[in-house]
Amino acid sequence: PSRSSPSFSMAEDPQTQHVDSDALTTEAEAAAPAESSSVDPAIVIPLAPPASAEELEATQRQLDEIRAEVIQTPLVGDKIPFESVACEYDKDASPEFYNKALELCQTYDTIRVIRKDGNCFYRAFLVAQVELILADPDEKARFVSVCKGWKDRLLALGFSDFTTTDFCDTFYEFLDGIVDGGKTWPRIYEETFLDDNNANYLIIFLRLVASGYVKEHEADYAPFIDGERTLTEYCVSEIEQMWVDADHLAITAFVQALGSPIRIEYMDRGAAPDGGWHYEFPEASQQPFSPRINLLYRPGHYDIIYKK
């Protein structure tokens, strides 16, 4: 059965929900939730204060149209040929992206598109990791063991017992269905990854793990928190909060927390941590084996890509 929608983070005051920055490039105050959707990332646009009721209504219509477009996209798409990425760019108007897509076609043959709702990094990782553990019994045992150790670690860090236990147990039930119940990919895909409520409970668990790892290693991460926020404030607003994009710090902590290295290919090299075209988390020198999860980053968004 489908769960009620988890529309909050572990914070007492939920932050603004978010649509990936390539779906919307501007920000404003959160729009009112749409009653028809269980997943409702608030759309935000920085506009001058409306001068009239007509302008306010026009702004709301724009927000509703964007929201409707986002939630019509499946949470997780089917695999499609990677060549489709190159078809999205005009070789004259966007030569850098077009040429990069053609180059990546030499290495990757398919892509799985993820909904642009601010949870795309965590969702892409989860889907790719499940595909991996279905094919690799050793990785299945390792991943399940690591995940099941996190409930006690989170509670020891002071996370709420009631909510933490709920999200952890839900994730563990999901894993048990794969390990003991013999769930196959088609069933997991339909029952979990295409269901907003079930899928987002799992996303919250992953966010808690990333936040917990940052808090466990406060001395390592605190110097990189921008502004005057405390590390706890950063974790609440940037990691635990649903619909917020994963930044470099969150990704670094996340892969360390689960021991699952990933490789990210960047269409925009300016977004890569080292200014290159790809980056491995953790750095290649710090991991015993090459990443088997590959993601494609386009401004503000992550999809899963698969090597030939």
C-alpha positions in Angstrom: 0.0 0.0 0.0 1.1 3.5 -0.7 2.2 5.6 2.2 1.0 9.2 2.9 3.3 11.7 1.3 6.4 12.7 3.3 6.2 16.5 2.7 8.7 17.6 5.4 12.3 17.2 6.5 13.5 16.4 10.0 13.5 20.1 10.6 10.6 21.4 12.8 9.9 24.1 10.3 9.8 22.7 6.7 11.9 24.8 4.2 10.8 25.8 0.7 10.3 22.9 -1.6 12.3 23.1 -4.8 12.3 22.3 -8.5 15.7 21.6 -10.1 17.4 24.7 -11.3 17.3 23.6 -15.0 13.6 23.3 -14.8 13.4 26.8 -13.3 16.3 29.3 -13.0 14.7 31.9 -10.7 13.5 31.9 -7.1 10.7 33.4 -5.1 8.5 32.6 -2.2 7.0 29.1 -2.1 3.7 28.7 -4.0 0.7 27.1 -2.3 0.7 23.2 -2.6 -1.4 21.7 -5.4 -4.1 19.6 -3.9 -4.0 17.1 -6.7 -0.4 15.9 -6.2 1.1 14.0 -3.4 4.5 15.3 -4.4 4.4 19.0 -4.7 7.7 20.9 -5.0 7.0 24.5 -4.4 8.0 26.7 -7.3 9.8 29.9 -6.5 10.5 32.9 -8.7 12.1 36.3 -7.8 9.7 38.8 -9.1 9.1 42.4 -8.0 6.1 42.8 -5.7 3.0 42.6 -7.9 1.3 45.9 -8.5 -2.2 44.5 -8.9 -4.4 41.5 -8.3 -4.1 40.7 -12.0 -0.4 40.4 -11.8 -0.6 38.2 -8.8 -3.0 35.9 -10.6 -0.8 35.8 -13.6 2.2 34.9 -11.5 0.2 32.1 -9.8 -0.9 30.7 -13.2 2.8 30.6 -14.2 3.7 28.7 -11.1 0.9 26.3 -11.6 1.9 25.6 -15.2 5.5 24.9 -14.2 4.5 22.7 -11.4 2.1 20.8 -13.6 4.8 20.2 -16.2 7.2 18.9 -13.5 4.8 16.4 -11.9 3.7 15.1 -15.3 7.3 13.7 -15.7 7.7 10.2 -14.3 9.8 10.0 -11.1 12.0 7.6 -12.9 12.0 7.1 -16.7 12.8 4.1 -18.8 16.2 3.6 -20.3 16.6 5.4 -23.6 19.5 5.7 -26.1 22.1 8.2 -25.0 22.0 9.8 -28.4 18.8 11.5 -27.3 20.9 13.8 -25.1 22.7 15.2 -28.2 19.3 15.8 -29.8 18.4 18.2 -27.1 21.0 20.7 -28.1 21.5 22.8 -31.1 25.1 22.5 -32.4 25.2 26.2 -33.3 23.4 27.6 -30.3 24.9 25.3 -27.7 28.1 23.9 -29.3 29.8 23.0 -26.0 26.8 20.9 -24.7 26.2 19.4 -28.2 29.8 18.3 -28.6 30.1 17.0 -25.1 27.0 14.8 -25.6 28.5 13.4 -28.8 31.7 12.6 -27.0 29.9 10.9 -24.2 28.1 8.7 -26.7 31.4 6.9 -27.2 31.3 5.7 -23.6 27.6 5.5 -22.6 24.8 3.9 -24.6 21.7 4.6 -22.5 20.3 7.2 -20.0 17.5 7.0 -17.5 15.9 10.4 -16.9 14.9 11.4 -13.4 12.2 13.9 -12.4 13.5 17.4 -11.9 12.2 18.0 -8.4 15.3 18.7 -6.3 15.6 15.1 -5.2 17.1 13.9 -8.4 20.6 13.1 -7.0 19.3 10.9 -4.2 16.7 9.3 -6.5 19.2 8.6 -9.2 21.6 7.1 -6.8 18.9 4.8 -5.2 17.7 3.5 -8.6 21.2 2.8 -9.8 22.2 1.2 -6.5 19.1 -1.1 -6.6 20.0 -2.1 -10.1 23.5 -2.9 -8.9 22.5 -5.0 -5.9 20.0 -7.0 -8.0 22.9 -8.0 -10.1 25.6 -8.5 -7.5 24.9 -10.6 -4.3 28.1 -9.4 -2.6 27.2 -5.7 -3.1 23.7 -6.5 -1.9 25.0 -7.9 1.4 27.4 -5.0 1.8 24.9 -2.3 1.1 22.2 -3.8 3.3 24.6 -4.2 6.2 25.8 -0.5 6.0 22.2 0.8 5.7 21.0 -1.2 8.7 23.7 0.2 10.8 22.5 3.8 10.3 19.4 3.8 12.6 21.5 3.5 15.8 24.0 6.0 14.5 21.2 8.6 13.8 19.6 8.1 17.1 22.9 8.5 18.9 23.3 11.8 17.1 20.1 13.0 18.6 17.7 12.7 15.6 14.0 12.3 16.6 13.3 8.7 17.7 9.8 8.6 16.3 10.5 10.0 12.8 13.9 8.4 12.4 12.7 5.0 13.3 9.8 5.3 10.8 11.9 6.3 7.9 14.7 3.8 8.7 12.3 0.9 9.2 10.5 1.7 5.9 13.9 1.6 4.1 14.8 -1.6 5.8 11.5 -3.2 4.8 12.2 -2.1 1.2 15.6 -3.8 1.3 14.2 -6.9 2.9 11.7 -7.2 0.0 14.7 -7.4 -2.3 16.8 -9.7 -0.2 14.2 -12.1 1.3 11.1 -11.4 -0.9 12.9 -11.8 -4.2 11.4 -8.7 -5.7 12.4 -8.2 -9.3 13.2 -5.0 -11.1 9.8 -4.6 -12.8 8.0 -5.0 -9.5 10.3 -2.6 -7.7 10.0 -0.1 -10.5 6.2 -0.1 -10.6 5.5 -0.4 -6.9 8.2 1.9 -5.5 10.0 4.1 -8.0 6.9 5.2 -9.8 4.9 5.8 -6.6 5.5 9.3 -5.2 4.8 8.5 -1.6 6.7 5.2 -1.3 9.7 6.5 -3.2 10.0 9.7 -1.2 10.0 7.9 2.1 13.2 6.2 0.8 14.6 9.5 -0.3 14.2 10.9 3.2 16.2 8.0 4.7 19.1 8.8 2.3 19.0 12.4 3.2 19.1 11.5 6.9 22.2 9.3 6.3 24.0 12.2 4.5 23.1 14.6 7.3 24.2 12.1 9.9 27.6 11.6 8.3 28.2 15.3 8.2 27.3 15.6 11.9 29.5 12.7 12.8 32.4 14.4 11.1 31.7 17.9 12.1 35.4 18.9 12.3 35.9 17.9 8.6 32.8 19.6 7.2 32.2 22.7 9.4 34.9 24.8 7.7 33.1 24.5 4.4 29.8 25.8 5.5 29.1 29.1 3.8 27.8 32.2 5.5 27.0 32.4 9.2 25.0 29.2 9.4 26.0 26.5 11.9 26.6 23.0 10.7 23.3 21.9 12.1 21.5 24.7 10.3 23.2 23.7 7.1 22.1 20.0 7.5 18.5 21.0 8.2 18.1 23.4 5.3 20.3 21.8 2.6 20.4 18.1 3.2 17.4 16.9 5.4 15.0 19.2 3.6 13.1 17.5 0.7 13.2 19.2 -2.8 16.6 20.8 -2.2 19.4 19.9 -4.6 22.4 18.0 -3.3 25.6 20.2 -3.3 29.2 19.0 -3.4 29.5 18.8 0.3 26.3 16.7 0.7 27.4 14.3 -2.1 30.8 13.9 -0.7 29.4 13.0 2.7 26.7 10.8 1.2 29.0 8.5 -0.7 31.3 8.1 2.3 28.3 7.3 4.5 27.2 4.4 2.3 30.6 3.4 0.9 29.2 3.6 -2.6 31.5 5.5 -5.0 30.0 7.3 -8.0 31.3 9.0 -11.1 29.6 12.2 -12.4 30.0 13.3 -16.0 29.5 17.1 -16.3 28.1 18.7 -19.4 29.2 22.0 -17.9 32.8 21.7 -16.7 32.4 24.9 -14.6 30.2 22.9 -12.3 32.7 20.2 -11.6 34.6 20.4 -8.3 38.0 20.5 -10.1 36.9 22.2 -13.3 37.1 19.0 -15.3 34.6 17.1 -17.4 34.1 14.3 -14.8 34.6 13.7 -11.1 34.7 10.7 -8.9 33.3 10.7 -5.3 35.3 10.0 -3.3 38.4 11.0 -5.3 39.9 8.2 -7.3 43.0 7.9 -5.0 40.7 7.3 -2.0 38.7 4.4 -3.3 39.6 0.7 -3.7 37.6 0.1 -6.9 36.2 2.2 -9.8 32.6 3.5 -9.4 29.9 1.4 -10.9 27.2 4.1 -10.6 27.5 6.8 -13.3 25.4 10.0 -13.3 25.1 12.8 -15.8 25.0 16.4 -14.5 23.4 19.1 -16.5 22.9 22.5 -14.8 20.9 21.8 -11.6 20.0 18.2 -12.5 21.2 14.5 -12.3 20.2 11.6 -14.5 21.6 8.0 -14.6 23.8 6.9 -17.5 25.0 3.5 -18.4 28.3 2.5 -20.0 28.5 0.4 -23.1 
